[in-house]
Every structure is written in C-alpha cells, then in structure tokens.
Amino acid sequence: TTSYRNSFIPPSSSSYNISLSRELGLHCSSHNFLPGTIASDDSQHIHSMMTAQTTSISLCTILYACFAAKDAAFAFTTGGSSRAVAHKAPIASRREWQSGVEIELPDFEMLFDRVSTASPLAKLVMEGNSNYGGFDAIDADEKHPELKWKKMEANTRRTVHRIDKADKFQDVKVPLIRFRSSIKGPCIGERFSHMIMDLEERRKWDDQIANVEEMYPIEDLDVVNAVLGDQDKYGTCTRVGVGYTQTKQGIISPREQLTIAGVQEYKNGATILWGTEMEEYHNHLLPEGKRHTRAKSHFFAATLAPTGPDSFDVEYLLQMDVGGGLPHFMTTPALVDAVKKLFEHAKTYFAGGDGSELDMYLKSLQESEYTEVAVLSSLDDEYSLDEEFDMSEIHAHHHSINDYESLLFTP
C-alpha cells in the first residue's frame, strides 16, 4: 500500500520531519472503510435529490456538510488503521521536539512553486512586486499556458468578482477553482484566517462545522523559517501546525480531515495562507473516536495583497474532493456557493466601524502593544539586555490564539 501521492509532501529523502513534543493517547479506529465508495445513506440522498430535480438547492447543503471539513482541511483517504512509514527523511534531517510524534513539513520549494503557478497574485507577492499593485499588476493567464483556465463567473459588482476553474491540475480529476475578491478594509491576513480557524467565528457562516482543533502547533518557528530559507520569496512563517476538522451529519455523512497549514507574512503587508494534507502514515495523529469519510483538498492557497492603506485583493484557490464517491460535477457548484458566503462574511467584517469586531480587535492590539512596552520597561532593572525573555508569559493575546483557534485553512 502506498501513501496518497497528490499532496505537496513528496515522500523522498528531501522531505523534512519535525517531531513535536506531546504525550499521545491517540489511535486510529480498528474498523476500516473502503476509500472511493459511497455510503448507503449518501447514495439514497443523492438519488432522491436527482429524482426531485432539486440538485441546485441540495448541492449547497451537500457542501456545507463536507465543506466545513475544508480550512484547510486537507485530507487523505485511508483505511482506519495505522500503517508503517514507507518513506521517511533521513535521521539527519529530523528534529525531536518531543518523543513520540513525527510531523513531516512539506517540501516548501515545491509547495510555493505550485502556489505561484496557480495564483498570479501569489507570484506577484513572492517576486516582491505587490506594493499596492493587486490584480491590476498580475500576469494575464495567457502567460501561463500550462494551466487552461475556464471562466465560470465574472461580475465586477459582486463581492467575488471573478471565478475560474482549471481541470487536471496536478493530474487530479477534480477541478482547481480560483476565486478573486477586492475588499475594503485593512489587509490583516491573521483576521482572514481567523474566520476559518476560530470555531465561533466560523459558525457565523458555516452551520455544518462540528469541530476544528489545532492539535499539534509547531512552536519553534525559527527552525521552520530556517527550513524555508529565502524569506524575501517565501515570507516569514508566523504560524504553523497540524489541525483536525469534523463536520456534522447532514445530507451526507460527517467528513473529517487532518492537515498541516501555515501563515506566511511579507514585509509589505501581504499574506499567503497555505495548507496541505497529511500523508497516510500520520494516521496515528487522528483523535480517538469513530472515524469518518475523508474529504481531500489536493491544493489550497489564499493570498492577500494590499492595494492601498485601507483595501486589499484576495486570490483564493481550492482543489477539493469531498469523498464518498460524490462526483465533482455535482459538488463544484455548492463549493462555489460556500466560498462566496465566506467572502460575504469577510466583506462585512473588514468594513469595520466603531464598535465592530474589527474595531475591538485593533484596539486590543494597541492595548497589548502598550502593555508589552510597559512591562518590558518595568523589567529593565530585573533582566539584562542580553538575557532572553519569553514574551508568551505576559502576552495574553498569544494564549487566546493558542487556546481557541485551529490551523485548518480550507473552508
């Protein structure tokens, strides 16, 4: 048995493995399911929808039931049991955070090469040419003939003003969908990811979410950034970790996903969110309990680039298989509808205003920065300038992020 081959992580000696510290009581379910088959309850529902000719309405419900396993959400199809690792990086390229849990970082060069190929806005950011340029400065699709984009929607008056799809990206049957939106408000990538990562915030636009949990945060970002290398091109990784997502029972049975995802921030204010599914040999990282059908995101990236002091463009790409044998021609329209709802929520959030959530967040940042400066000043007599100091011990916002947010980026 070989591991899933369409993820960003090539199981070769060039891969990186990171072991996180954690005492685990995690195991996979002892019962298996067959990948690629459709559950009986799913089949009956699909049949009833088609005979009633209500596909367009039901599709939206279908995707809400599985798309919540999306933020990232990047999953793999597997039997329920833990399997031996067939391909690992050499011992010299591993780092032990704690014993017992190995998490393989993606091949960042390959990952960002695919991101820049599929996303002209990400390419602009990575080349350092995105200072207030946005979509007006990106390459036309004709300059990248390797991807055959087909226009699905285009209307400049809508929040999502352009939607395209490309078939057979990475030789995968499900299409890659590209969404473009221009939003008024400050370009804060952390806030955009918060809409997907934070359970309470996500419930405001996704009523099928059952659980999102950051199970294994990678705390030593210095090591991650050392692996990344070129920070002018790849940005600075400000957060990375492994998260789990599960959806509720809906028209289809619950879905689950296990992903590694991260946030890259650039000096000019741009942000790239990325995520990739975990390989099968990480099955033991799944939480205890009943296993569910896997959804698979073959590709995810979201790029935010400022177009002015109070506006930014977003290019959001997703290539997703909802699993269970559901054909993509049925799920793609619902997927599009769900992403539109995310952007409608983002539009309202970033519009801000006095007393808004964004306004309170910005004020809390100012208060945190003031408190941090005040505390550092008061500690001057107790700590020498050469002595290292753990700011996480006094930064309340740091703890609130760790406690309540997950790292799943595909909505």
Secondary structure, 3 states (H helix, E strand, C coil): CCCCCCCCCCCCCCCEEEEEECCCCCCCCCCCCCCCCCCHHHHHHHHHHHHCCCHHHHHHHHHHHHHCCCECCCCCCCCCCCCCCCCCCCHHHEEECCCEEEEEECCHHHHHHHHHHHCHHHHHHHCCCCCCCHHHHCCCHHHCCCCCEEEEEECCCCCEEEEEEECCHHHCCCCEEEEEEEEECCCCHHHHHHHHHEHHHHHCCCCCEEEEEEEEECCCHHHHHHHHCCHHHHCEEEEEEEEEEEECCCCCCCEEEEEEEEEEECCCCCEEEEEEECCHHHHHHCCCCCCCEECEEEEEEEEEEEEECCEEEEEEEEEEECCCCCCHHHHHHHHHHHHHHHHHHHHHHHHCCCCCHHHHHHHHHHHHHHHHHHHHHHCCCCCCCCCCCCHHHCCHHHHHHHHHECCCECC
